[in-house]
Amino acid sequence: MSALSRGLISRLRLLSLNPSPSSCTATPAANAMTSLTQTQCHFFRCFSSEAMVDATEAVADRRPVIEAKPGPMSPGSKRTGLIAVKCGMTALWDKWGARVPITVLWVDDNIVSQVKTPEKEGFPALQIGCGQKKAKHLTKPEVGHFRGQGVPLKRKLHEFPVSNDALLPVGMGIGVRHFVPGQYVDVTGITRGKGFQGGMKRHGFSGMPASHGASLSHRSIGSTGQRDDAGKVFKGRKMPGRMGGKQRTVKNVWVYKIDPARNLMWVKGQVPGAEGNFVFIRDAFYKKPDVSSLPFPTYFAPEDEDPSKLEPLVADLGEVDPFMVAD
């Protein structure tokens, strides 16, 4: 038996020898013996099951009730982001005949899988789940997390920090209409892994001379250090190594079109990652969209709306379509 257990048992035996039923109602002017019995009473209250139940109910009462309803968005509000799957790339042509790359993203069944509040975790955030996955392909802690929150099993999870007025209840679904065509977003993903590469491909070095005197060293990076001073290679020197496979964010990506029926999203330009990889989309940090044009905290579909019959929404391109070849 450990010393902590022996001390706790002796403490309980000592308190049981001197019970005092009236100690809990002692007045402040009581003597030292009465104050001792007050301590005993407080000690027993701490270890009673009724006190534990009361504390649990008090904590449950302090948890805020999150309601899913639209509201006004202030300049300091911060909405949640979404998880999408990179489907592939296509191309359109501008009025000068130049090819403009377009990336297609699929917002696959995003729901709120966990809510973090300032009262419990110390900061407001929403954990979003994407896709579907079987229980046999998940770990036991992951399955327990989903069952504890009462949400379906998800393939990918990501946490987005939000403001207090942008919290959503657990289990609420978020579609592609969370974003508006014409706004700017930031897209984060894992770049394509290219393995171990040399200095010319990894850093754009010019290489060694391809004429006389450069035998079997045409793609070498050349000298990397000094002689006696400082006699070492400084940290951070660009050298051959593993290339790609890192998290990168492409900022200010323009949303060209969204398809609510299929939860597809077309953005202008490239986004990091290969086809089938997950990317995280959030409102642009630098080119902030107009707060009056965004649904806040997200888009709430009417009860009589049929998502399968909705038409794609295209951004306002002005008088001249920049993706069409000029006559």
C-alpha positions as YAML, in Angstrom:
chain: A
units: angstrom
residues:
- id: 1
  name: MET
  ca: [0.00, 0.00, 0.00]
- id: 2
  name: SER
  ca: [1.39, 3.42, -0.92]
- id: 3
  name: ALA
  ca: [2.07, 6.18, 1.58]
- id: 4
  name: LEU
  ca: [-0.73, 8.31, 0.10]
- id: 5
  name: SER
  ca: [-3.29, 5.53, 0.63]
- id: 6
  name: ARG
  ca: [-2.13, 4.89, 4.24]
- id: 7
  name: GLY
  ca: [-2.35, 8.61, 5.02]
- id: 8
  name: LEU
  ca: [-5.85, 8.87, 3.59]
- id: 9
  name: ILE
  ca: [-7.06, 5.85, 5.60]
- id: 10
  name: SER
  ca: [-5.59, 7.20, 8.84]
- id: 11
  name: ARG
  ca: [-7.18, 10.57, 8.16]
- id: 12
  name: LEU
  ca: [-10.61, 9.00, 7.66]
- id: 13
  name: ARG
  ca: [-10.20, 6.88, 10.85]
- id: 14
  name: LEU
  ca: [-9.29, 10.00, 12.86]
- id: 15
  name: LEU
  ca: [-12.30, 11.92, 11.58]
- id: 16
  name: SER
  ca: [-14.66, 9.00, 12.23]
- id: 17
  name: LEU
  ca: [-13.67, 8.87, 15.92]
- id: 18
  name: ASN
  ca: [-14.88, 12.47, 16.54]
- id: 19
  name: PRO
  ca: [-18.10, 12.97, 14.60]
- id: 20
  name: SER
  ca: [-20.03, 16.19, 15.19]
- id: 21
  name: PRO
  ca: [-23.43, 16.52, 13.52]
- id: 22
  name: SER
  ca: [-23.78, 20.15, 14.54]
- id: 23
  name: SER
  ca: [-20.36, 21.18, 13.25]
- id: 24
  name: CYS
  ca: [-21.69, 22.24, 9.85]
- id: 25
  name: THR
  ca: [-23.92, 24.86, 11.50]
- id: 26
  name: ALA
  ca: [-21.36, 26.34, 13.87]
- id: 27
  name: THR
  ca: [-21.28, 30.13, 14.32]
- id: 28
  name: PRO
  ca: [-18.19, 32.24, 13.57]
- id: 29
  name: ALA
  ca: [-17.72, 32.85, 17.29]
- id: 30
  name: ALA
  ca: [-17.23, 29.16, 18.05]
- id: 31
  name: ASN
  ca: [-14.08, 27.93, 19.73]
- id: 32
  name: ALA
  ca: [-11.12, 26.09, 18.17]
- id: 33
  name: MET
  ca: [-12.79, 22.72, 18.63]
- id: 34
  name: THR
  ca: [-15.78, 23.86, 16.61]
- id: 35
  name: SER
  ca: [-13.53, 25.12, 13.81]
- id: 36
  name: LEU
  ca: [-11.86, 21.71, 13.74]
- id: 37
  name: THR
  ca: [-15.22, 20.00, 13.31]
- id: 38
  name: GLN
  ca: [-16.01, 22.44, 10.51]
- id: 39
  name: THR
  ca: [-12.90, 21.25, 8.71]
- id: 40
  name: GLN
  ca: [-14.00, 17.64, 9.24]
- id: 41
  name: CYS
  ca: [-17.44, 18.40, 7.83]
- id: 42
  name: HIS
  ca: [-15.95, 20.13, 4.80]
- id: 43
  name: PHE
  ca: [-13.63, 17.15, 4.29]
- id: 44
  name: PHE
  ca: [-16.56, 14.72, 4.28]
- id: 45
  name: ARG
  ca: [-18.52, 16.94, 1.90]
- id: 46
  name: CYS
  ca: [-15.64, 16.86, -0.58]
- id: 47
  name: PHE
  ca: [-15.69, 13.04, -0.63]
- id: 48
  name: SER
  ca: [-19.48, 12.60, -0.71]
- id: 49
  name: SER
  ca: [-21.23, 11.42, -3.86]
- id: 50
  name: GLU
  ca: [-23.92, 14.09, -3.52]
- id: 51
  name: ALA
  ca: [-21.33, 16.84, -3.79]
- id: 52
  name: MET
  ca: [-19.88, 15.25, -6.92]
- id: 53
  name: VAL
  ca: [-23.33, 15.11, -8.52]
- id: 54
  name: ASP
  ca: [-24.02, 18.72, -7.60]
- id: 55
  name: ALA
  ca: [-20.68, 19.81, -9.10]
- id: 56
  name: THR
  ca: [-21.40, 17.93, -12.32]
- id: 57
  name: GLU
  ca: [-24.80, 19.57, -12.64]
- id: 58
  name: ALA
  ca: [-23.27, 22.98, -11.98]
- id: 59
  name: VAL
  ca: [-20.70, 22.46, -14.73]
- id: 60
  name: ALA
  ca: [-23.41, 21.31, -17.12]
- id: 61
  name: ASP
  ca: [-25.46, 24.41, -16.30]
- id: 62
  name: ARG
  ca: [-22.54, 26.69, -17.15]
- id: 63
  name: ARG
  ca: [-22.20, 25.27, -20.65]
- id: 64
  name: PRO
  ca: [-23.69, 27.72, -23.17]
- id: 65
  name: VAL
  ca: [-26.57, 26.62, -25.36]
- id: 66
  name: ILE
  ca: [-25.59, 27.06, -29.01]
- id: 67
  name: GLU
  ca: [-28.47, 27.79, -31.35]
- id: 68
  name: ALA
  ca: [-28.28, 27.37, -35.12]
- id: 69
  name: LYS
  ca: [-29.76, 30.59, -36.41]
- id: 70
  name: PRO
  ca: [-28.56, 33.30, -38.83]
- id: 71
  name: GLY
  ca: [-27.39, 36.61, -37.50]
- id: 72
  name: PRO
  ca: [-25.51, 39.76, -38.46]
- id: 73
  name: MET
  ca: [-21.79, 39.54, -39.12]
- id: 74
  name: SER
  ca: [-19.53, 42.19, -37.64]
- id: 75
  name: PRO
  ca: [-16.10, 43.17, -39.00]
- id: 76
  name: GLY
  ca: [-14.48, 41.31, -36.09]
- id: 77
  name: SER
  ca: [-16.40, 38.08, -36.66]
- id: 78
  name: LYS
  ca: [-14.54, 35.00, -37.89]
- id: 79
  name: ARG
  ca: [-16.39, 32.18, -39.61]
- id: 80
  name: THR
  ca: [-15.39, 28.54, -39.72]
- id: 81
  name: GLY
  ca: [-13.70, 26.94, -42.69]
- id: 82
  name: LEU
  ca: [-14.47, 23.78, -44.64]
- id: 83
  name: ILE
  ca: [-12.64, 20.61, -45.67]
- id: 84
  name: ALA
  ca: [-12.67, 19.75, -49.38]
- id: 85
  name: VAL
  ca: [-11.22, 17.10, -51.65]
- id: 86
  name: LYS
  ca: [-9.15, 18.21, -54.63]
- id: 87
  name: CYS
  ca: [-10.89, 16.64, -57.64]
- id: 88
  name: GLY
  ca: [-8.71, 17.91, -60.46]
- id: 89
  name: MET
  ca: [-7.99, 20.85, -62.71]
- id: 90
  name: THR
  ca: [-9.54, 22.29, -65.82]
- id: 91
  name: ALA
  ca: [-8.92, 25.43, -67.86]
- id: 92
  name: LEU
  ca: [-10.78, 28.41, -69.24]
- id: 93
  name: TRP
  ca: [-9.60, 31.12, -71.58]
- id: 94
  name: ASP
  ca: [-9.60, 34.85, -70.99]
- id: 95
  name: LYS
  ca: [-10.42, 37.56, -73.54]
- id: 96
  name: TRP
  ca: [-6.80, 37.62, -74.75]
- id: 97
  name: GLY
  ca: [-6.79, 33.91, -75.46]
- id: 98
  name: ALA
  ca: [-4.60, 33.00, -72.48]
- id: 99
  name: ARG
  ca: [-5.24, 29.78, -70.59]
- id: 100
  name: VAL
  ca: [-6.51, 30.28, -67.02]
- id: 101
  name: PRO
  ca: [-6.22, 27.22, -64.73]
- id: 102
  name: ILE
  ca: [-9.28, 26.31, -62.65]
- id: 103
  name: THR
  ca: [-9.24, 23.85, -59.73]
- id: 104
  name: VAL
  ca: [-12.34, 21.84, -58.84]
- id: 105
  name: LEU
  ca: [-12.91, 21.14, -55.12]
- id: 106
  name: TRP
  ca: [-15.51, 18.81, -53.59]
- id: 107
  name: VAL
  ca: [-16.96, 19.68, -50.18]
- id: 108
  name: ASP
  ca: [-17.78, 16.13, -49.06]
- id: 109
  name: ASP
  ca: [-20.41, 16.03, -46.30]
- id: 110
  name: ASN
  ca: [-18.94, 18.51, -43.81]
- id: 111
  name: ILE
  ca: [-20.46, 18.50, -40.31]
- id: 112
  name: VAL
  ca: [-19.56, 19.97, -36.93]
- id: 113
  name: SER
  ca: [-18.01, 17.13, -34.92]
- id: 114
  name: GLN
  ca: [-16.97, 19.09, -31.80]
- id: 115
  name: VAL
  ca: [-17.47, 22.55, -30.31]
- id: 116
  name: LYS
  ca: [-14.81, 24.21, -28.15]
- id: 117
  name: THR
  ca: [-15.94, 27.11, -25.99]
- id: 118
  name: PRO
  ca: [-14.02, 29.66, -23.90]
- id: 119
  name: GLU
  ca: [-15.69, 28.34, -20.73]
- id: 120
  name: LYS
  ca: [-14.35, 24.80, -21.17]
- id: 121
  name: GLU
  ca: [-11.29, 24.86, -23.46]
- id: 122
  name: GLY
  ca: [-10.41, 28.55, -23.10]
- id: 123
  name: PHE
  ca: [-10.94, 29.51, -26.76]
- id: 124
  name: PRO
  ca: [-13.76, 29.25, -29.32]
- id: 125
  name: ALA
  ca: [-13.25, 26.79, -32.18]
- id: 126
  name: LEU
  ca: [-15.14, 24.29, -34.32]
- id: 127
  name: GLN
  ca: [-13.91, 20.84, -35.29]
- id: 128
  name: ILE
  ca: [-15.18, 19.94, -38.77]
- id: 129
  name: GLY
  ca: [-15.42, 16.37, -40.07]
- id: 130
  name: CYS
  ca: [-15.38, 15.42, -43.75]
- id: 131
  name: GLY
  ca: [-16.16, 12.23, -45.68]
- id: 132
  name: GLN
  ca: [-17.12, 8.81, -44.36]
- id: 133
  name: LYS
  ca: [-15.11, 5.95, -42.94]
- id: 134
  name: LYS
  ca: [-15.81, 2.53, -41.42]
- id: 135
  name: ALA
  ca: [-15.13, 1.79, -37.76]
- id: 136
  name: LYS
  ca: [-12.63, -0.97, -38.63]
- id: 137
  name: HIS
  ca: [-10.45, 1.61, -40.39]
- id: 138
  name: LEU
  ca: [-10.35, 3.92, -37.35]
- id: 139
  name: THR
  ca: [-8.55, 3.62, -34.04]
- id: 140
  name: LYS
  ca: [-10.51, 3.00, -30.86]
- id: 141
  name: PRO
  ca: [-9.89, 6.54, -29.53]
- id: 142
  name: GLU
  ca: [-11.21, 7.98, -32.78]
- id: 143
  name: VAL
  ca: [-14.34, 5.81, -32.67]
- id: 144
  name: GLY
  ca: [-14.88, 6.76, -29.03]
- id: 145
  name: HIS
  ca: [-14.56, 10.45, -29.92]
- id: 146
  name: PHE
  ca: [-17.23, 10.23, -32.62]
- id: 147
  name: ARG
  ca: [-19.59, 8.19, -30.44]
- id: 148
  name: GLY
  ca: [-19.10, 10.53, -27.52]
- id: 149
  name: GLN
  ca: [-20.07, 13.50, -29.68]
- id: 150
  name: GLY
  ca: [-22.95, 11.59, -31.27]
- id: 151
  name: VAL
  ca: [-21.85, 12.20, -34.88]
- id: 152
  name: PRO
  ca: [-21.16, 9.79, -37.78]
- id: 153
  name: LEU
  ca: [-17.67, 8.43, -38.37]
- id: 154
  name: LYS
  ca: [-15.63, 10.84, -40.45]
- id: 155
  name: ARG
  ca: [-12.55, 10.36, -42.58]
- id: 156
  name: LYS
  ca: [-10.84, 13.71, -41.94]
- id: 157
  name: LEU
  ca: [-10.98, 16.14, -39.02]
- id: 158
  name: HIS
  ca: [-9.72, 19.69, -38.80]
- id: 159
  name: GLU
  ca: [-10.14, 22.44, -36.24]
- id: 160
  name: PHE
  ca: [-10.94, 26.01, -37.29]
- id: 161
  name: PRO
  ca: [-10.70, 28.90, -34.81]
- id: 162
  name: VAL
  ca: [-13.83, 31.08, -34.86]
- id: 163
  name: SER
  ca: [-15.29, 33.99, -32.95]
- id: 164
  name: ASN
  ca: [-17.81, 33.53, -30.17]
- id: 165
  name: ASP
  ca: [-20.74, 34.59, -32.34]
- id: 166
  name: ALA
  ca: [-19.82, 32.04, -35.07]
- id: 167
  name: LEU
  ca: [-20.21, 28.86, -33.01]
- id: 168
  name: LEU
  ca: [-22.48, 26.13, -34.41]
- id: 169
  name: PRO
  ca: [-24.08, 23.13, -32.66]
- id: 170
  name: VAL
  ca: [-22.60, 19.64, -32.91]
- id: 171
  name: GLY
  ca: [-23.92, 17.58, -35.82]
- id: 172
  name: MET
  ca: [-24.89, 20.50, -38.03]
- id: 173
  name: GLY
  ca: [-24.05, 20.05, -41.71]
- id: 174
  name: ILE
  ca: [-22.25, 22.74, -43.71]
- id: 175
  name: GLY
  ca: [-22.47, 22.84, -47.50]
- id: 176
  name: VAL
  ca: [-20.62, 24.58, -50.27]
- id: 177
  name: ARG
  ca: [-22.97, 27.58, -50.03]
- id: 178
  name: HIS
  ca: [-20.99, 28.56, -46.95]
- id: 179
  name: PHE
  ca: [-18.88, 30.45, -49.51]
- id: 180
  name: VAL
  ca: [-20.08, 32.96, -52.09]
- id: 181
  name: PRO
  ca: [-18.92, 33.15, -55.75]
- id: 182
  name: GLY
  ca: [-16.69, 36.16, -56.24]
- id: 183
  name: GLN
  ca: [-15.08, 36.14, -52.79]
- id: 184
  name: TYR
  ca: [-11.46, 35.34, -51.98]
- id: 185
  name: VAL
  ca: [-10.40, 32.36, -49.86]
- id: 186
  name: ASP
  ca: [-7.18, 30.88, -48.48]
- id: 187
  name: VAL
  ca: [-6.57, 27.21, -49.33]
- id: 188
  name: THR
  ca: [-4.19, 25.06, -47.24]
- id: 189
  name: GLY
  ca: [-2.94, 21.62, -48.23]
- id: 190
  name: ILE
  ca: [0.01, 19.24, -48.37]
- id: 191
  name: THR
  ca: [2.14, 19.68, -51.47]
- id: 192
  name: ARG
  ca: [3.08, 16.81, -53.74]
- id: 193
  name: GLY
  ca: [6.01, 14.80, -52.43]
- id: 194
  name: LYS
  ca: [8.90, 14.58, -54.90]
- id: 195
  name: GLY
  ca: [11.34, 12.54, -52.86]
- id: 196
  name: PHE
  ca: [15.07, 13.26, -52.55]
- id: 197
  name: GLN
  ca: [16.12, 15.79, -55.20]
- id: 198
  name: GLY
  ca: [19.27, 17.67, -56.10]
- id: 199
  name: GLY
  ca: [20.03, 21.33, -55.76]
- id: 200
  name: MET
  ca: [19.09, 22.23, -59.34]
- id: 201
  name: LYS
  ca: [15.53, 20.92, -59.08]
- id: 202
  name: ARG
  ca: [15.00, 21.70, -55.41]
- id: 203
  name: HIS
  ca: [16.40, 25.26, -55.33]
- id: 204
  name: GLY
  ca: [16.81, 26.24, -58.98]
- id: 205
  name: PHE
  ca: [20.63, 26.22, -59.06]
- id: 206
  name: SER
  ca: [22.31, 26.66, -62.46]
- id: 207
  name: GLY
  ca: [24.71, 23.76, -61.95]
- id: 208
  name: MET
  ca: [28.38, 23.42, -62.93]
- id: 209
  name: PRO
  ca: [29.82, 24.28, -66.37]
- id: 210
  name: ALA
  ca: [28.91, 21.85, -69.13]
- id: 211
  name: SER
  ca: [32.22, 22.33, -70.99]
- id: 212
  name: HIS
  ca: [35.84, 21.27, -70.39]
- id: 213
  name: GLY
  ca: [36.93, 20.52, -66.87]
- id: 214
  name: ALA
  ca: [33.52, 19.49, -65.45]
- id: 215
  name: SER
  ca: [33.66, 15.74, -65.45]
- id: 216
  name: LEU
  ca: [30.52, 14.02, -64.09]
- id: 217
  name: SER
  ca: [29.62, 17.08, -62.02]
- id: 218
  name: HIS
  ca: [27.34, 19.05, -64.32]
- id: 219
  name: ARG
  ca: [24.42, 19.06, -61.86]
- id: 220
  name: SER
  ca: [26.51, 19.53, -58.71]
- id: 221
  name: ILE
  ca: [25.79, 22.46, -56.38]
- id: 222
  name: GLY
  ca: [29.46, 23.41, -56.08]
- id: 223
  name: SER
  ca: [31.17, 24.79, -52.98]
- id: 224
  name: THR
  ca: [29.15, 25.05, -49.79]
- id: 225
  name: GLY
  ca: [31.67, 26.33, -47.23]
- id: 226
  name: GLN
  ca: [35.02, 28.12, -46.74]
- id: 227
  name: ARG
  ca: [38.58, 27.17, -45.94]
- id: 228
  name: ASP
  ca: [40.06, 28.16, -42.55]
- id: 229
  name: ASP
  ca: [37.53, 30.91, -41.80]
- id: 230
  name: ALA
  ca: [35.03, 29.84, -40.69]
- id: 231
  name: GLY
  ca: [35.94, 26.29, -41.65]
- id: 232
  name: LYS
  ca: [32.38, 25.00, -41.54]
- id: 233
  name: VAL
  ca: [29.11, 24.90, -43.42]
- id: 234
  name: PHE
  ca: [26.58, 27.30, -41.95]
- id: 235
  name: LYS
  ca: [23.14, 26.08, -41.00]
- id: 236
  name: GLY
  ca: [20.39, 26.68, -43.52]
- id: 237
  name: ARG
  ca: [22.59, 26.19, -46.58]
- id: 238
  name: LYS
  ca: [20.56, 25.13, -49.61]
- id: 239
  name: MET
  ca: [21.51, 21.58, -50.43]
- id: 240
  name: PRO
  ca: [19.99, 18.43, -51.93]
- id: 241
  name: GLY
  ca: [17.29, 16.88, -49.79]
- id: 242
  name: ARG
  ca: [13.69, 15.82, -49.51]
- id: 243
  name: MET
  ca: [11.44, 17.97, -51.65]
- id: 244
  name: GLY
  ca: [7.69, 18.56, -51.26]
- id: 245
  name: GLY
  ca: [5.27, 16.94, -48.86]
- id: 246
  name: LYS
  ca: [4.90, 20.08, -46.72]
- id: 247
  name: GLN
  ca: [1.92, 22.13, -45.65]
- id: 248
  name: ARG
  ca: [1.49, 25.23, -47.76]
- id: 249
  name: THR
  ca: [-1.21, 27.90, -48.02]
- id: 250
  name: VAL
  ca: [-2.22, 29.65, -51.23]
- id: 251
  name: LYS
  ca: [-3.69, 33.04, -50.34]
- id: 252
  name: ASN
  ca: [-6.34, 35.11, -52.10]
- id: 253
  name: VAL
  ca: [-7.81, 32.39, -54.31]
- id: 254
  name: TRP
  ca: [-10.83, 33.68, -56.25]
- id: 255
  name: VAL
  ca: [-14.03, 31.61, -56.12]
- id: 256
  name: TYR
  ca: [-15.35, 31.39, -59.69]
- id: 257
  name: LYS
  ca: [-18.41, 29.11, -59.32]
- id: 258
  name: ILE
  ca: [-20.16, 26.79, -56.87]
- id: 259
  name: ASP
  ca: [-22.59, 23.93, -57.53]
- id: 260
  name: PRO
  ca: [-24.89, 23.36, -54.50]
- id: 261
  name: ALA
  ca: [-26.46, 20.23, -56.03]
- id: 262
  name: ARG
  ca: [-23.11, 18.40, -56.11]
- id: 263
  name: ASN
  ca: [-21.22, 20.41, -53.46]
- id: 264
  name: LEU
  ca: [-18.55, 21.39, -56.01]
- id: 265
  name: MET
  ca: [-16.49, 24.53, -56.00]
- id: 266
  name: TRP
  ca: [-14.40, 26.07, -58.80]
- id: 267
  name: VAL
  ca: [-11.49, 28.34, -57.81]
- id: 268
  name: LYS
  ca: [-9.10, 30.24, -60.03]
- id: 269
  name: GLY
  ca: [-5.52, 29.00, -59.97]
- id: 270
  name: GLN
  ca: [-3.72, 26.08, -58.40]
- id: 271
  name: VAL
  ca: [-4.06, 24.75, -54.87]
- id: 272
  name: PRO
  ca: [-1.47, 22.56, -53.09]
- id: 273
  name: GLY
  ca: [-1.77, 18.80, -53.14]
- id: 274
  name: ALA
  ca: [-2.43, 15.96, -55.54]
- id: 275
  name: GLU
  ca: [-5.84, 14.81, -56.76]
- id: 276
  name: GLY
  ca: [-7.74, 13.15, -53.94]
- id: 277
  name: ASN
  ca: [-5.95, 15.05, -51.17]
- id: 278
  name: PHE
  ca: [-7.77, 17.04, -48.52]
- id: 279
  name: VAL
  ca: [-7.50, 20.82, -48.48]
- id: 280
  name: PHE
  ca: [-8.77, 23.34, -45.92]
- id: 281
  name: ILE
  ca: [-10.66, 26.40, -47.15]
- id: 282
  name: ARG
  ca: [-11.31, 29.54, -45.09]
- id: 283
  name: ASP
  ca: [-12.14, 33.17, -45.76]
- id: 284
  name: ALA
  ca: [-9.19, 35.16, -47.08]
- id: 285
  name: PHE
  ca: [-7.16, 36.96, -44.43]
- id: 286
  name: TYR
  ca: [-5.87, 39.80, -46.63]
- id: 287
  name: LYS
  ca: [-8.61, 40.27, -49.24]
- id: 288
  name: LYS
  ca: [-11.47, 40.10, -46.79]
- id: 289
  name: PRO
  ca: [-14.89, 39.67, -48.40]
- id: 290
  name: ASP
  ca: [-17.79, 42.02, -47.78]
- id: 291
  name: VAL
  ca: [-19.50, 40.99, -44.55]
- id: 292
  name: SER
  ca: [-22.89, 41.82, -46.01]
- id: 293
  name: SER
  ca: [-22.48, 39.24, -48.80]
- id: 294
  name: LEU
  ca: [-21.49, 36.27, -46.59]
- id: 295
  name: PRO
  ca: [-23.98, 34.00, -44.79]
- id: 296
  name: PHE
  ca: [-23.28, 34.14, -41.07]
- id: 297
  name: PRO
  ca: [-22.41, 31.99, -39.22]
- id: 298
  name: THR
  ca: [-23.16, 29.75, -42.23]
- id: 299
  name: TYR
  ca: [-25.80, 29.24, -44.89]
- id: 300
  name: PHE
  ca: [-29.19, 28.03, -43.59]
- id: 301
  name: ALA
  ca: [-31.25, 26.41, -46.33]
- id: 302
  name: PRO
  ca: [-35.03, 26.97, -46.34]
- id: 303
  name: GLU
  ca: [-37.21, 24.00, -45.42]
- id: 304
  name: ASP
  ca: [-38.82, 23.81, -48.88]
- id: 305
  name: GLU
  ca: [-35.49, 23.95, -50.76]
- id: 306
  name: ASP
  ca: [-34.46, 20.90, -52.79]
- id: 307
  name: PRO
  ca: [-30.63, 20.85, -53.11]
- id: 308
  name: SER
  ca: [-30.73, 18.49, -56.11]
- id: 309
  name: LYS
  ca: [-32.62, 21.05, -58.20]
- id: 310
  name: LEU
  ca: [-30.40, 24.05, -57.51]
- id: 311
  name: GLU
  ca: [-28.53, 25.67, -60.38]
- id: 312
  name: PRO
  ca: [-24.81, 26.53, -60.20]
- id: 313
  name: LEU
  ca: [-23.94, 30.01, -58.99]
- id: 314
  name: VAL
  ca: [-21.35, 31.95, -60.98]
- id: 315
  name: ALA
  ca: [-19.46, 35.04, -59.88]
- id: 316
  name: ASP
  ca: [-20.33, 38.39, -61.39]
- id: 317
  name: LEU
  ca: [-17.82, 38.84, -64.21]
- id: 318
  name: GLY
  ca: [-18.88, 42.33, -65.27]
- id: 319
  name: GLU
  ca: [-19.70, 43.45, -68.78]
- id: 320
  name: VAL
  ca: [-16.90, 41.42, -70.41]
- id: 321
  name: ASP
  ca: [-16.38, 37.77, -69.44]
- id: 322
  name: PRO
  ca: [-12.63, 37.41, -68.72]
- id: 323
  name: PHE
  ca: [-12.77, 33.68, -69.47]
- id: 324
  name: MET
  ca: [-14.06, 34.03, -73.03]
- id: 325
  name: VAL
  ca: [-11.88, 34.67, -76.09]
- id: 326
  name: ALA
  ca: [-12.46, 38.10, -77.57]
- id: 327
  name: ASP
  ca: [-14.05, 38.24, -81.01]
...
